[in-house]
Amino acid sequence: MAGGDNELSSRTIPEDQNKEESDDYQLMFKHFKENKVEIASAITKPFPFLMSL
């Protein structure tokens, strides 16, 4: 059972993982909001799947 303690210490607590994912999402969303006009102007032609509709 000595190996059991080692396994438990390497696990990530779901709450911590969700917090990290939330922080990443917030950072990406903030970056998108600040640069959305630049991103939109970089798209110069319609996407092929939209043309097929």
Secondary structure, DSSP 4 states (H G I P E B T S, - for coil): -HHHHHHHHTPPPHHHHHHHHHHHHHHHHHHHHHHHHHHHHH--S--HHHHT-
